Every structure is written in C-alpha cells, then in structure tokens.
Amino acid sequence: MTDTRRIVLSVPGPLAAGDADRLCAELTARAAGGEALVEIRLGGAVTAGLPAVEVLARLRLTARGLGCVTVVVGAGEELVALLRTLGLGFLLADGRPPGDRDGGPPGPLRRPPGGTGEGPGGPGGRGTLRSTTD
C-alpha cells in the first residue's frame, strides 16, 4: 500500500452505542473510491469501554469490506490495554506498516508453508491458520 490514499476519520468522543452506525456510514461515503489506508484518530474524550470497542471493530469490518485497511491513533492507555486484551491490538498504530502489526496482518488466512494443517494433537487435530498479506 505504498501509494494508497489515506482517509483520516476523526473521532473526538465520547462514544455512545449508536455512534458506530453513523461513523461506518461516514467511512463508507468517504472510502467509495476503493482501496485506502483509513487512519482513525481518537480524541482525548474517547474512553476505554464497550462503545469504543464496538465502534473500532465495526469501522474495521466496514473498511475491510471496502478494500481498506485501518489503523487507530491517539488511543489512551486504558483503551490500548482493553483492545490488546480483546485481541484487537493489531488495530493500533505503532510505527509498523498495517501488515506487520501484532495480532496479525489484514491479509487472508492460509495454512503455514509445508504444513498439513494438523495441530499438536496429530492427525485429526485442529488445523493451524495464519494471517498473511501475500
């Protein structure tokens, strides 16, 4: 995504349960041209809690459906901790490209190279899927 356009979506906060629909509609309108890096800038009034998690998760799903990648900047320490606890830490900007952040890149799931997909239980065990951008 070297020459990909950037969309900045400012979320000043505080967030309420109904904000996800409004922000997703705004993102859909702004990302109508297709592939983009969506930078979600959180204001200081955005606090850690379920409304913030819902908004960020739904924005990510909306963006992916539009062929975009999201990155969150400006999250407070408590929200960062909550997102990481819930397995959404990969949404946070940390200086690495979106495809290299912890929690997995936004690419498709595939089996590891040369792997049979068999888990530690041997044949019939659970398969292992990893996220990749290639």
LOSELO-79289 format. One record per residue: residue number from 1; chain; x, y negated, z negated of N, C-alpha, C, O in turn. Coordinates in pm, 1 decimal, decimal comma. Each point is the difference from the previous one (the first is absolute). Layout:
LOSELO-79289
+-----+---+----------+----------+----------+----------+----------+----------+----------+----------+----------+----------+----------+----------+
|   k | c |      n.X |      n.Y |      n.Z |     ca.X |     ca.Y |     ca.Z |      c.X |      c.Y |      c.Z |      o.X |      o.Y |      o.Z |
+-----+---+----------+----------+----------+----------+----------+----------+----------+----------+----------+----------+----------+----------+
| NUM | A |        X |        Y |        Z |        X |        Y |        Z |        X |        Y |        Z |        X |        Y |        Z |
...
+-----+---+----------+----------+----------+----------+----------+----------+----------+----------+----------+----------+----------+----------+
END
This chain:
LOSELO-79289
+-----+---+----------+----------+----------+----------+----------+----------+----------+----------+----------+----------+----------+----------+
|   k | c |      n.X |      n.Y |      n.Z |     ca.X |     ca.Y |     ca.Z |      c.X |      c.Y |      c.Z |      o.X |      o.Y |      o.Z |
+-----+---+----------+----------+----------+----------+----------+----------+----------+----------+----------+----------+----------+----------+
|   1 | A |     82,6 |    118,7 |      0,0 |    -82,6 |   -118,7 |      0,0 |     87,0 |   -125,1 |      0,0 |    -27,5 |    -94,1 |    -74,4 |
|   2 | A |    129,0 |     91,7 |    154,4 |     91,8 |   -111,8 |     -1,2 |    -62,3 |   -128,4 |     52,9 |     19,7 |   -106,2 |    -59,1 |
|   3 | A |    -93,6 |    113,0 |    168,0 |    -61,1 |   -119,0 |     57,3 |   -149,4 |     -6,0 |    -27,2 |    -74,6 |    -64,6 |     73,6 |
|   4 | A |     32,4 |    130,1 |   -176,2 |   -141,9 |      4,6 |    -33,2 |    -43,2 |   -131,1 |    -62,7 |     73,6 |    -60,2 |    -78,2 |
|   5 | A |   -191,3 |     17,3 |    112,6 |    -50,1 |   -124,4 |    -59,1 |    -32,1 |     21,9 |   -147,7 |    -24,8 |    112,1 |    -44,3 |
|   6 | A |     25,9 |   -220,8 |    -29,2 |    -25,0 |      3,5 |   -144,2 |   -128,5 |    -76,5 |    -28,9 |    -21,3 |   -110,9 |     48,9 |
|   7 | A |    -63,1 |    173,2 |   -129,1 |   -122,3 |    -63,4 |    -47,8 |     15,8 |    -17,4 |   -149,9 |     27,1 |     96,6 |    -71,3 |
|   8 | A |    -43,7 |   -218,1 |     23,2 |      8,3 |    -26,5 |   -143,4 |   -141,3 |    -17,3 |    -53,6 |    -74,8 |    -87,1 |     44,4 |
|   9 | A |     40,0 |    171,2 |   -140,1 |   -130,9 |     -5,6 |    -62,5 |     20,2 |    -41,2 |   -145,4 |     50,9 |     78,1 |    -80,5 |
|  10 | A |    -90,4 |   -199,7 |     47,0 |     17,6 |    -51,5 |   -136,3 |   -119,2 |     38,5 |    -86,0 |   -115,4 |    -21,7 |     36,9 |
|  11 | A |    146,1 |     79,6 |   -152,7 |   -103,0 |     42,7 |    -95,2 |     30,5 |    -70,1 |   -131,8 |     80,9 |     49,1 |    -78,7 |
|  12 | A |   -145,6 |   -164,7 |     53,4 |     33,9 |    -78,0 |   -118,7 |    -48,3 |     63,9 |   -130,9 |     64,3 |    -17,3 |   -103,5 |
|  13 | A |   -175,0 |     90,0 |    106,2 |    -55,1 |     62,9 |   -120,3 |    -82,5 |    -99,2 |    -77,8 |    -10,4 |   -114,9 |     43,0 |
|  14 | A |    -48,3 |    151,3 |   -153,6 |    -13,1 |    139,2 |    -44,0 |    -90,6 |     79,0 |     94,0 |    -79,6 |    -58,0 |     73,8 |
|  15 | A |     92,0 |    190,1 |    -77,0 |    -75,4 |     85,6 |     90,0 |   -118,8 |     62,5 |    -71,8 |      6,2 |     31,1 |   -119,0 |
|  16 | A |   -113,6 |    -13,6 |    193,6 |   -120,4 |     64,7 |    -51,5 |    -35,1 |    115,5 |     93,0 |     56,3 |     12,7 |    108,7 |
|  17 | A |   -148,0 |     69,8 |   -151,5 |    -35,8 |    120,5 |     75,0 |    -40,6 |    -28,4 |    144,8 |     34,3 |     78,6 |     88,3 |
|  18 | A |   -104,7 |   -186,2 |    -61,0 |    -46,9 |    -29,1 |    135,1 |    103,2 |    -61,6 |     92,9 |    -27,9 |    -18,2 |    118,5 |
|  19 | A |    146,4 |    -14,5 |   -168,8 |    100,5 |    -68,0 |     81,7 |     59,3 |     88,9 |    109,1 |     46,8 |    -51,2 |    101,6 |
|  20 | A |    -47,8 |    181,8 |   -120,3 |     59,2 |     90,2 |     98,6 |    -69,4 |    -13,3 |    135,0 |     66,6 |     -8,0 |    103,2 |
|  21 | A |   -199,8 |      5,5 |   -102,9 |    -73,5 |    -11,7 |    126,2 |     36,3 |   -128,2 |     73,8 |     25,5 |      2,3 |    120,4 |
|  22 | A |    -23,1 |   -113,5 |   -192,0 |     29,8 |   -129,4 |     61,2 |    142,3 |     -3,7 |     56,6 |     21,5 |    -45,7 |    112,2 |
|  23 | A |     75,3 |     94,0 |   -190,6 |    140,0 |     -3,6 |     44,7 |     24,6 |     97,6 |    115,7 |     78,1 |    -29,8 |     90,3 |
|  24 | A |   -143,3 |    144,1 |    -92,7 |     14,6 |     94,8 |    111,4 |    -60,0 |    -57,0 |    128,4 |     54,8 |     19,9 |    108,4 |
|  25 | A |   -166,3 |    -90,0 |   -120,3 |    -59,9 |    -63,9 |    117,5 |     91,6 |   -108,1 |     55,0 |     15,5 |    -13,1 |    121,4 |
|  26 | A |     45,5 |    -64,7 |   -211,2 |     94,5 |   -102,8 |     43,6 |    119,9 |     63,3 |     70,9 |     43,3 |    -47,7 |    104,8 |
|  27 | A |      9,6 |    155,4 |   -162,9 |    113,3 |     68,8 |     62,1 |    -38,0 |     55,1 |    136,5 |     77,5 |    -11,4 |     95,0 |
|  28 | A |   -194,0 |     70,0 |    -84,0 |    -44,9 |     55,5 |    127,9 |     -7,1 |   -108,9 |    106,4 |     41,5 |     21,9 |    113,8 |
|  29 | A |    -92,9 |   -137,0 |   -149,1 |     -9,4 |   -110,6 |     95,9 |    138,0 |    -50,9 |     40,0 |     23,3 |    -30,8 |    116,9 |
|  30 | A |     67,2 |     22,1 |   -212,2 |    133,0 |    -55,2 |     27,9 |     92,2 |     98,7 |     70,5 |     93,3 |    -41,0 |     68,9 |
|  31 | A |   -118,6 |    171,1 |    -85,7 |     87,5 |    101,0 |     59,7 |    -59,0 |     58,6 |    127,5 |     41,2 |    107,1 |     44,6 |
|  32 | A |   -136,2 |   -176,5 |     13,0 |    -68,5 |     51,4 |    118,3 |     94,2 |     30,3 |    115,6 |    -33,6 |     81,6 |     85,9 |
|  33 | A |    149,6 |   -144,2 |    -81,1 |     94,8 |     21,6 |    108,9 |     79,1 |    128,3 |    -11,3 |     80,7 |     29,2 |     88,3 |
|  34 | A |   -100,3 |     48,5 |   -193,1 |     71,6 |    126,4 |    -13,3 |    118,6 |     -9,0 |    -93,2 |     -1,0 |    -76,1 |    -96,8 |
|  35 | A |    102,1 |    153,7 |    126,2 |    115,7 |     20,7 |    -86,6 |     55,4 |   -128,3 |    -60,8 |     27,1 |    -97,3 |     70,3 |
|  36 | A |    -10,9 |     99,2 |   -202,6 |     54,2 |   -114,6 |    -72,6 |     49,3 |     46,9 |   -136,6 |    -40,2 |    105,4 |    -49,4 |
|  37 | A |    126,3 |   -184,1 |     -9,3 |     39,8 |     19,1 |   -138,8 |    -87,7 |    -94,0 |    -81,3 |      5,8 |   -121,6 |     18,6 |
|  38 | A |    -86,1 |    175,8 |   -107,8 |    -90,6 |    -79,6 |    -81,7 |     64,4 |    -21,1 |   -135,9 |     16,9 |     94,2 |    -77,4 |
|  39 | A |     18,6 |   -218,6 |     49,6 |     59,7 |    -35,7 |   -128,9 |   -111,7 |    -51,2 |    -89,6 |    -60,7 |   -103,7 |     27,0 |
|  40 | A |     34,7 |    177,7 |   -133,6 |   -104,6 |    -37,3 |    -95,3 |     67,4 |    -74,1 |   -114,5 |     69,6 |     60,7 |    -81,4 |
|  41 | A |    -90,0 |   -191,4 |     75,1 |     62,7 |    -83,0 |   -103,3 |    -96,6 |    -19,9 |   -115,7 |   -106,5 |    -59,9 |     15,3 |
|  42 | A |    145,6 |    111,1 |   -130,8 |    -84,7 |    -10,5 |   -118,3 |     35,1 |   -123,9 |    -79,4 |    117,5 |    -29,8 |    -21,6 |
|  43 | A |   -219,2 |    -42,3 |    -21,8 |     19,6 |   -116,1 |    -85,5 |     11,4 |     41,7 |   -145,2 |    -27,8 |    114,6 |    -35,5 |
|  44 | A |     68,8 |   -208,2 |    -47,7 |     20,9 |     27,5 |   -140,7 |   -124,9 |     40,6 |    -76,1 |     10,2 |     58,8 |   -107,7 |
|  45 | A |   -127,5 |    -88,6 |    161,2 |   -124,1 |     33,5 |    -69,2 |    -44,3 |    144,0 |     26,3 |    -98,4 |     45,5 |    -58,5 |
|  46 | A |    170,3 |     27,8 |    146,6 |    -33,9 |    139,5 |     26,2 |     57,8 |     83,5 |   -113,4 |    121,6 |      6,4 |    -18,0 |
|  47 | A |   -209,1 |     57,0 |    -57,6 |     43,4 |     78,5 |   -115,2 |    -10,7 |    148,8 |     29,0 |    -70,7 |     42,1 |     91,5 |
|  48 | A |    142,1 |     36,8 |   -171,2 |     -4,7 |    144,9 |     13,8 |   -137,1 |     49,1 |    -42,2 |    -49,7 |    -37,0 |   -106,4 |
|  49 | A |    -10,7 |    118,8 |    187,8 |   -130,5 |     56,3 |    -31,8 |    -59,3 |     66,9 |    121,8 |     55,0 |     -8,0 |    109,8 |
|  50 | A |   -166,4 |     73,1 |   -129,6 |    -63,6 |     72,7 |    109,7 |    -40,5 |    -88,2 |    117,4 |     13,3 |     44,2 |    114,1 |
|  51 | A |    -62,4 |   -167,4 |   -135,3 |    -32,1 |    -82,1 |    117,5 |    122,1 |    -25,1 |     89,4 |    -12,0 |      4,4 |    122,4 |
|  52 | A |    128,0 |    -30,4 |   -181,0 |    121,1 |    -23,8 |     80,0 |     41,1 |    126,6 |     73,7 |     36,6 |     -5,9 |    117,4 |
|  53 | A |    -42,1 |    119,7 |   -184,4 |     36,2 |    126,9 |     63,1 |    -94,8 |     30,7 |    114,8 |     43,3 |     41,5 |    107,5 |
|  54 | A |   -172,6 |    -61,8 |   -130,0 |    -97,9 |     25,1 |    106,2 |     25,7 |    -89,6 |    120,8 |      0,6 |     47,7 |    113,4 |
|  55 | A |     20,3 |   -175,3 |   -136,6 |     24,4 |    -93,3 |    110,1 |    124,5 |     40,9 |     78,1 |     -4,0 |      6,5 |    122,9 |
|  56 | A |    113,5 |     20,9 |   -191,4 |    124,7 |     33,6 |     69,1 |    -11,0 |    132,8 |     75,0 |     49,0 |     11,9 |    112,4 |
|  57 | A |   -112,1 |     86,5 |   -173,1 |    -15,6 |    129,3 |     67,0 |    -89,8 |    -13,2 |    123,6 |     30,0 |     57,0 |    104,9 |
|  58 | A |   -138,1 |   -130,8 |   -117,3 |    -89,9 |    -15,8 |    114,4 |     61,8 |    -85,6 |    110,1 |    -22,7 |     25,9 |    118,2 |
|  59 | A |    101,0 |   -128,1 |   -155,8 |     70,7 |    -77,6 |    102,2 |     98,0 |     87,9 |     75,1 |     13,3 |    -11,6 |    121,9 |
|  60 | A |     55,2 |     99,3 |   -193,3 |     95,1 |     89,8 |     66,6 |    -73,4 |     92,4 |     97,5 |     43,9 |     17,3 |    113,7 |
|  61 | A |   -154,4 |     41,7 |   -157,3 |    -75,4 |     88,6 |     88,0 |    -53,2 |    -74,4 |    122,6 |      3,7 |     52,2 |    111,4 |
|  62 | A |    -52,6 |   -172,6 |   -132,6 |    -49,5 |    -81,6 |    111,3 |    113,4 |    -31,0 |     97,0 |    -15,6 |     13,5 |    121,3 |
|  63 | A |    129,5 |    -55,0 |   -175,6 |    115,0 |    -33,0 |     84,6 |     46,6 |    120,9 |     80,8 |     26,7 |    -11,8 |    119,5 |
|  64 | A |    -17,2 |    125,9 |   -183,2 |     43,5 |    121,3 |     71,1 |    -96,4 |     34,7 |    111,7 |     42,0 |     42,9 |    107,5 |
|  65 | A |   -170,9 |    -61,1 |   -131,9 |    -99,0 |     25,8 |    103,4 |     13,8 |    -92,9 |    120,2 |    -42,6 |     33,1 |    110,7 |
|  66 | A |    102,1 |   -148,6 |   -133,7 |     21,7 |    -98,3 |    106,2 |    138,6 |     10,7 |     61,5 |     35,8 |    -79,5 |     86,8 |
|  67 | A |     43,5 |    178,5 |   -131,6 |    135,8 |     17,9 |     51,7 |    101,3 |    -90,5 |    -65,9 |    105,9 |    -25,7 |     57,2 |
|  68 | A |   -135,8 |    -23,4 |   -176,6 |     87,9 |    -92,4 |    -71,3 |     62,0 |     67,4 |   -122,2 |    -47,5 |    103,6 |    -46,5 |
|  69 | A |    153,2 |   -163,8 |     -3,7 |     67,6 |     44,8 |   -121,1 |    -12,7 |   -112,2 |   -102,3 |      9,3 |   -117,5 |     35,3 |
|  70 | A |    -30,7 |    153,5 |   -163,1 |    -13,3 |   -100,9 |   -104,6 |    119,4 |     -0,9 |    -93,2 |     67,4 |    101,3 |    -18,9 |
|  71 | A |    -42,9 |   -217,1 |    -38,4 |     98,7 |    -16,0 |   -105,6 |    -56,6 |   -104,2 |    -96,7 |    -55,0 |   -102,0 |     41,6 |
|  72 | A |     69,6 |    129,6 |   -171,2 |    -53,5 |    -88,3 |   -103,4 |    114,5 |    -76,6 |    -64,3 |     99,9 |     59,2 |    -40,9 |
|  73 | A |   -114,5 |   -190,6 |     31,9 |    100,0 |    -84,1 |    -67,1 |    -68,9 |    -82,0 |   -108,5 |   -117,7 |    -34,2 |     11,5 |
|  74 | A |    191,9 |      3,5 |   -115,7 |    -50,8 |    -85,3 |   -106,0 |    -76,3 |     71,4 |   -109,2 |    -66,0 |    -64,8 |    -81,1 |
|  75 | A |     73,4 |    196,7 |     76,8 |    -72,0 |     73,3 |   -104,8 |     71,1 |    -17,8 |   -133,5 |    122,8 |      5,8 |     -6,4 |
|  76 | A |   -199,2 |    -27,3 |    -99,5 |     55,5 |    -11,3 |   -134,0 |     48,8 |    135,7 |    -50,5 |    -32,2 |    104,0 |     57,4 |
|  77 | A |    109,9 |   -106,6 |   -164,6 |     59,3 |    122,5 |    -54,1 |   -103,5 |    105,5 |    -35,6 |     20,1 |    118,3 |     27,3 |
|  78 | A |   -131,0 |   -160,0 |    -88,1 |   -102,7 |     96,9 |    -39,5 |    -66,1 |     64,4 |    121,3 |    -27,7 |    119,9 |     -0,9 |
|  79 | A |      2,1 |   -199,0 |    106,0 |    -59,8 |     55,5 |    120,8 |     99,4 |     92,0 |     70,3 |    -39,1 |    104,8 |     51,5 |
|  80 | A |    166,0 |   -142,1 |    -48,8 |    103,3 |     85,7 |     58,7 |      0,9 |    135,0 |    -71,9 |      0,7 |    105,0 |     64,3 |
|  81 | A |     -0,7 |   -108,2 |   -196,8 |      1,3 |    123,7 |    -78,3 |   -124,9 |     84,0 |     28,7 |      9,5 |    121,8 |     15,0 |
|  82 | A |   -125,3 |   -185,9 |     -7,4 |   -124,4 |     71,7 |     27,2 |      2,7 |     63,6 |    138,3 |    -36,1 |    116,6 |     15,5 |
|  83 | A |     78,8 |   -192,7 |     85,2 |      6,8 |     55,3 |    136,2 |     95,5 |    118,1 |      6,6 |    -30,3 |    100,0 |     65,0 |
|  84 | A |    144,5 |   -109,8 |   -130,8 |     95,7 |    111,6 |      0,4 |    -56,6 |    120,8 |    -72,6 |     19,3 |    113,3 |     44,0 |
|  85 | A |    -88,7 |   -136,1 |   -154,4 |    -61,0 |    110,0 |    -74,6 |   -103,8 |     73,0 |     84,4 |    -13,1 |    122,1 |     -8,4 |
|  86 | A |    -59,9 |   -196,8 |     89,0 |   -104,7 |     58,1 |     83,8 |     52,1 |     53,5 |    133,3 |    -78,0 |     46,1 |     83,3 |
|  87 | A |    209,5 |    -52,1 |    -63,2 |     57,9 |     50,4 |    124,2 |     -9,6 |    -96,3 |    115,8 |     14,8 |     40,2 |    115,4 |
|  88 | A |    -39,5 |   -168,0 |   -144,3 |    -11,3 |   -101,1 |    105,3 |    119,1 |    -94,8 |      1,2 |     -7,7 |   -108,2 |     58,2 |
|  89 | A |    117,1 |    147,0 |   -121,4 |    118,4 |    -84,5 |     -5,9 |     59,0 |    -31,9 |    135,6 |     69,5 |   -100,4 |     15,1 |
|  90 | A |    -96,2 |    184,8 |     84,5 |     52,4 |    -22,8 |    134,4 |    -59,1 |   -125,0 |     64,7 |     52,3 |    -47,2 |    100,9 |
|  91 | A |   -159,5 |     -6,7 |   -156,7 |    -59,3 |   -122,7 |     53,9 |     83,5 |   -123,8 |    -29,9 |    -13,0 |   -102,0 |     67,6 |
|  92 | A |     98,2 |    111,1 |   -168,2 |     72,2 |   -117,4 |    -49,5 |    122,3 |    -32,5 |     84,3 |     72,1 |     89,7 |     43,9 |
|  93 | A |    -49,5 |   -218,6 |    -21,6 |    119,4 |    -45,1 |     71,0 |    117,5 |      8,3 |    -95,9 |     -7,7 |    -47,2 |   -113,4 |
|  94 | A |    115,1 |    106,9 |    159,2 |    118,5 |      8,5 |    -83,9 |    127,5 |    -19,5 |     81,0 |    108,0 |     42,9 |    -40,5 |
|  95 | A |   -121,9 |   -107,6 |    154,6 |    116,8 |    -28,2 |     81,1 |     28,7 |    105,2 |    104,6 |     85,8 |    -21,3 |     85,7 |
|  96 | A |   -155,4 |    135,9 |    -89,5 |     20,7 |    103,3 |    100,5 |   -112,5 |     -6,5 |    102,4 |   -109,3 |    -47,3 |    -31,3 |
|  97 | A |    134,2 |     94,0 |    152,2 |   -105,4 |      0,5 |    101,2 |   -117,4 |     85,0 |    -46,5 |     18,3 |     90,4 |    -81,4 |
|  98 | A |   -139,3 |   -117,7 |    131,8 |   -117,3 |     74,4 |    -43,4 |     16,7 |    151,2 |     10,5 |    -55,6 |     72,4 |    -82,6 |
|  99 | A |    128,6 |    -22,7 |    179,2 |     17,6 |    143,4 |     16,3 |     98,9 |     62,5 |    -94,7 |     13,4 |    122,3 |     -0,5 |
| 100 | A |     57,7 |   -200,8 |    -80,7 |    102,9 |     53,3 |    -87,4 |    -30,5 |    -17,6 |   -147,4 |     86,3 |     26,6 |    -83,7 |
| 101 | A |   -206,3 |    -70,7 |     49,4 |    -31,8 |    -24,5 |   -140,6 |    -33,9 |    129,5 |    -70,8 |    -33,9 |     99,8 |     63,5 |
| 102 | A |     43,4 |   -102,0 |   -198,3 |    -33,6 |    118,1 |    -78,3 |   -146,5 |     35,0 |     17,2 |    -82,2 |    -86,4 |     30,5 |
| 103 | A |     50,3 |    211,0 |    -49,7 |   -138,1 |     43,6 |     14,6 |    -32,2 |     43,8 |    141,2 |   -110,7 |     47,2 |     26,0 |
| 104 | A |    204,3 |    -61,5 |     65,2 |    -21,5 |     48,2 |    135,7 |    -33,0 |   -109,6 |     96,9 |    -70,4 |    -95,2 |    -33,6 |
| 105 | A |    120,8 |    108,4 |    153,0 |    -28,0 |    -97,0 |    104,3 |   -140,3 |     18,1 |     54,6 |    -66,8 |     98,9 |    -30,6 |
| 106 | A |     22,2 |   -193,1 |    110,7 |   -135,8 |      5,7 |     51,4 |    -17,3 |     90,4 |    120,2 |   -101,8 |     -8,9 |     68,7 |
| 107 | A |    198,3 |     96,0 |    -41,0 |     -6,2 |     85,4 |    118,0 |    -87,0 |    122,6 |    -19,4 |    -57,9 |     20,1 |   -106,7 |
| 108 | A |     48,8 |     62,9 |    212,0 |    -82,3 |    120,5 |     -7,6 |     64,6 |    105,0 |    -90,1 |    120,2 |     -4,2 |    -26,0 |
| 109 | A |   -201,0 |     97,1 |    -20,6 |     52,3 |    108,1 |    -82,0 |     46,8 |    112,5 |     89,3 |    -61,9 |     29,1 |    102,3 |
| 110 | A |    171,7 |     34,5 |   -141,3 |     51,0 |    113,1 |     76,2 |     73,7 |     93,0 |    -94,7 |     33,6 |    -37,4 |   -112,4 |
| 111 | A |     -9,2 |    158,5 |    159,0 |     76,6 |     95,9 |    -78,6 |    147,9 |    -35,6 |     10,6 |     42,2 |    -56,1 |    101,1 |
| 112 | A |     38,6 |     87,8 |   -204,9 |    142,3 |    -29,0 |      7,0 |     64,7 |     77,4 |    114,1 |    -47,0 |    108,6 |     34,2 |
| 113 | A |    155,2 |   -162,4 |     26,3 |     65,9 |     68,7 |    110,5 |     44,4 |    139,7 |    -41,7 |     60,0 |     17,7 |   -106,0 |
| 114 | A |    -89,8 |     81,5 |    189,8 |     42,2 |    136,3 |    -25,7 |    -78,1 |     68,4 |   -110,6 |     23,4 |    117,2 |    -29,7 |
| 115 | A |   -115,3 |   -189,0 |    -30,9 |    -76,5 |     57,0 |   -110,3 |   -117,1 |     80,9 |     49,2 |    -52,3 |    -22,7 |    109,1 |
| 116 | A |     12,1 |    117,0 |   -190,5 |   -114,9 |     82,2 |     35,0 |   -125,9 |    -55,7 |    -61,0 |   -110,5 |     45,2 |     30,0 |
| 117 | A |    127,7 |   -144,4 |   -116,6 |   -115,3 |    -55,8 |    -66,3 |    -37,7 |     77,6 |   -123,8 |    -99,6 |    -30,4 |    -65,6 |
| 118 | A |    180,6 |    132,7 |     33,0 |    -30,1 |     79,6 |   -117,7 |     59,4 |    -67,2 |   -121,4 |    115,0 |    -43,8 |      1,1 |
| 119 | A |   -192,7 |     36,5 |   -102,7 |     44,0 |    -64,6 |   -122,8 |     87,2 |     90,1 |    -84,2 |     41,2 |    106,9 |     45,2 |
| 120 | A |    -12,3 |   -149,1 |   -168,5 |     88,4 |     75,4 |    -85,9 |    -55,1 |    137,1 |    -35,9 |     75,0 |     85,4 |    -47,4 |
| 121 | A |   -204,7 |    -61,9 |     68,8 |    -59,4 |    129,4 |    -30,7 |     25,7 |    104,2 |    106,5 |    -50,6 |    111,6 |    -11,1 |
| 122 | A |    128,1 |   -143,9 |    115,2 |     28,8 |     95,8 |    106,6 |   -114,0 |      3,6 |    100,1 |    -79,1 |    -93,9 |      8,6 |
| 123 | A |     70,7 |    204,4 |     68,2 |   -104,9 |     10,8 |    100,9 |   -138,3 |    -19,2 |    -62,3 |    -31,6 |     56,8 |   -104,5 |
| 124 | A |    -47,0 |   -135,8 |    169,6 |   -133,5 |    -27,9 |    -49,9 |     -4,2 |   -113,2 |   -100,7 |   -107,0 |    -39,4 |    -46,6 |
| 125 | A |    226,3 |    -13,4 |     12,9 |      5,1 |   -111,4 |    -94,1 |    -48,2 |   -126,9 |     66,6 |    -28,2 |     -0,3 |    119,9 |
| 126 | A |     18,5 |   -104,7 |   -193,8 |    -45,6 |   -126,7 |     54,8 |    105,2 |    -56,6 |     93,4 |    118,8 |      2,7 |    -32,1 |
| 127 | A |   -160,1 |    -53,7 |    147,0 |     90,6 |    -60,8 |     95,8 |     48,9 |   -134,8 |    -48,8 |    -65,7 |    -65,3 |    -81,1 |
| 128 | A |    179,6 |     24,3 |    130,1 |     57,7 |   -128,8 |    -37,2 |    -12,5 |    -93,7 |    118,5 |     47,0 |     31,3 |    109,4 |
| 129 | A |   -109,1 |   -144,3 |   -129,9 |    -11,8 |   -101,6 |    104,7 |     77,6 |   -121,9 |    -43,0 |     -0,4 |    -37,1 |   -117,3 |
| 130 | A |     66,9 |    -25,0 |    212,2 |     73,0 |   -123,9 |    -28,3 |    -45,5 |   -104,4 |     98,6 |    -42,6 |     30,8 |    111,3 |
| 131 | A |     52,4 |   -155,3 |   -154,2 |    -37,9 |   -110,4 |     86,0 |    122,1 |    -45,8 |     77,4 |    111,0 |     -1,5 |    -53,2 |
| 132 | A |   -131,5 |    -36,0 |    178,8 |    110,8 |    -41,0 |     84,8 |    -45,4 |   -109,0 |     95,4 |   -119,5 |    -17,1 |     24,2 |
| 133 | A |    214,0 |    -54,8 |     28,7 |    -34,7 |   -104,9 |     96,8 |     46,4 |     34,0 |    139,2 |    -14,6 |    -82,6 |     90,2 |
| 134 | A |     70,9 |    202,4 |    -67,8 |     46,7 |     32,7 |    134,8 |   -104,3 |     66,2 |     84,3 |     26,0 |     32,9 |    115,7 |
+-----+---+----------+----------+----------+----------+----------+----------+----------+----------+----------+----------+----------+----------+
END
